[in-house]
């Protein structure tokens, strides 16, 4: 199945309602699951997507449903998300949402990596997660066909996988059956407020009265927020992945080895990536936020490459509108689906490393390679919060490449926030103003 693009036929074209209880802006995994959980509770929801459901990073990620290696604040929510994923196929009647428990395996060739794994294992024990450290022999046995001088590893057997390209559209169909109004090709331009509270949104198709809006726009969120007077630090990073032709190999865990990550696919092939390169297109907002990323850049094992200027109409491109009103065409209408070219550096690295790390996969060959744009916060931890102003505007973005597996848990939390219910977790780590209140920026895993 090809990547979603602007040429993909529109599947959701409901008429625009005059009024709803909540408008969700962006139909990736977080926006779609937020809509689903709200509709389950009888809330009238409009889910607006400028392009296609899951058209961007929600369909372009690795497909890992991973608890292992999460930030300390993310982990409890991710454990709930894992439980939700397990029941989605039965609950929604959509087999495309099926979760496969495969486990998640990180392999170590250095004592430094092994020490990091051991440190995280201590966190897992606090939450009674079934993570365990592995000897060199155990690690090698769990990753047949993945070559390296392993000195050990870490495994979370309850982790798993799902298929991004089909799972999120299936969730949108389930939400639609619950009563969510879903409209593709319908950008939300602005949020209106009265007396300091959300009163309506203006879409390219017209105005909708509402008491609440949820911003789940991924890479576009920082620009939507800025137009509303909200400083939302995010940098947009290109990430490249590929898939191999199907092979005869059996089940295997999601594997992260130095320089190569592998996930078995339902079609018999594997989704693969180097996992060690992040590419940022330098844009005007890069200069506003870049100093906030110093600690993350130092802590990250990824190679960060700066590229001069995003292509025309990409998020934050030079010359793009910075401000617009509800009666003006917004940047979201100029590019419905961001479909970046894959990184040639990643392509070369995969071609070099597959024969070394995974000879069997190298023999099958790469069938397709693609890229997506990830919204990364200065600490690689998402925003799950209500904006200071206007009241009734909630934010669920900055997933930093962790959003597919985390999405259902985040959607449930956002649904509670919208309804004024206790979410069941301490959300201090996810607040918007943590980057401007003097708090030290402590990076989570990225």
C-alpha positions, 0 to 999 in steps of 0.5 A, a space after each residue: 500500500 503506497 504512502 498517503 498523499 494529496 492524491 489519496 482519495 478523500 474517505 471522510 467528507 461529512 457536512 460541516 456542522 453549525 455547532 459541536 461540543 469539541 473540535 479536534 484539529 488534526 487527524 493523526 493518531 492522537 487527534 483520532 483517539 481523542 475524538 473516539 474517547 470523547 464520542 464514547 461519552 456522548 460528546 459531539 465532536 468534529 474532527 477536522 483534517 487539512 489533508 488526509 487522516 494519518 497522512 503525515 507522521 502517524 502513518 510513516 512511523 516505525 509501528 512500535 507500541 513501546 513501553 521500553 525506554 520511555 520518559 519517567 512521566 510518559 511510562 504510566 500513560 504508555 502502559 495504559 496505551 499498551 492496554 488500550 491497543 490490545 483491545 482496540 480490534 475487538 472493541 472497534 471491530 476493525 482488524 486493521 487496529 490489531 496489536 501483536 505482542 512481540 516484545 521490544 529488544 535493545 541490544 548493547 555492544 558497549 558497557 555504556 549502553 548496557 548501563 543505560 539499560 540497567 538504569 531504565 530497568 530500575 524505573 520499569 521495576 517501580 511500575 511492575 513492568 515485565 522488563 528484564 536485563 539479558 545476558 549476551 547469549 540471551 540477547 543473541 538468541 532473541 535476535 536471530 539474523 541480527 549480527 553484532 558483538 552483543 554484551 547484553 540487552 534489555 527486553 520488555 516482552 509485553 511491548 508490541 507492534 501495529 500497522 500505522 498505515 492502516 491502523 489510524 484510518 481504521 480508528 477514524 472509521 470507528 470514531 465516525 461510527 461512534 458519531 464523530 463528524 470527520 472531514 478531510 480536506 478541511 483546515 481549521 484556520 483560527 480559533 475564536 474566543 469570547 470572554 477569554 474562552 473558546 467560542 468557535 473555530 473558523 475552517 476553510 469551509 465555514 465557522 463552527 460554534 464550540 466550547 472547546 478545541 484540541 490542537 493535535 496538528 503534529 508538525 504544524 501545531 507550532 505555527 497554528 499556535 503562534 497565529 493564536 499568540 501561543 509560543 509552542 516550542 517545537 522543531 521539525 525533524 525529518 525521519 526516514 524509514 524503509 521496508 524490505 521485501 517479505 521473507 520467510 523469517 518467523 516472529 521476532 521482537 522489535 529490535 534496536 541495535 546500534 545503527 539499525 532498528 527492525 520491526 516485523 510487518 504484517 506483510 512478511 517484510 520488515 520496517 527498518 531504519 538506522 535510528 541515528 540521524 535527525 535532519 532539521 530544515 532551518 526555518 525562521 522559528 528555528 532561531 527562536 527555539 534552538 537554544 532550548 534544545 542544547 541539552 537534548 542535542 548533547 544527550 541524544 545519540 542521534 546525528 543532527 544534520 541541519 538543512 538550509 531552508 524547508 521546501 516551499 509550503 513545508 511547515 514554517 518555510 521561509 516566506 510562509 505566512 506568519 499571521 492570518 485571519 479566519 477569512 484568509 487562506 492559511 498555510 495548512 491549505 497550501 500543503 495538505 500532506 507533507 510528503 518529504 523525500 527520504 534522506 539519501 544519507 539514511 538510504 546509503 547507511 541502510 545499504 551499507 549496514 544491512 549486509 553487516 547487521 542483517 544479511 538475510 534482510 539484505 538479501 531480500 532487498 529494500 522495497 520502499 523508502 519514505 520520510 516523515 516530519 516529526 515534531 520534537 520538543 526541547 525535552 522530547 516529551 509531549 504537551 498534554 495540557 490546556 493553554 493559558 489562554 484562551 480557556 478551552 484550548 487543549 494541546 496534544 502535540 510534540 510527540 517527538 517520534 513516540 506518538 504512534 504507540 503513545 497515541 491512545 493513552 494520550 487521547 484518553 488523557 486529553 478527553 478527560 482534560 476536555 471534560 474536566 475530569 481527573 486524568 489519573 496522572 501527574 501531568 506536570 511534566 507535560 505542561 506548556 509553560 515548562 520552557 518559560 517558567 525557569 525550569 531546567 530542561 531535562 531531556 527524556 529518551 529520544 
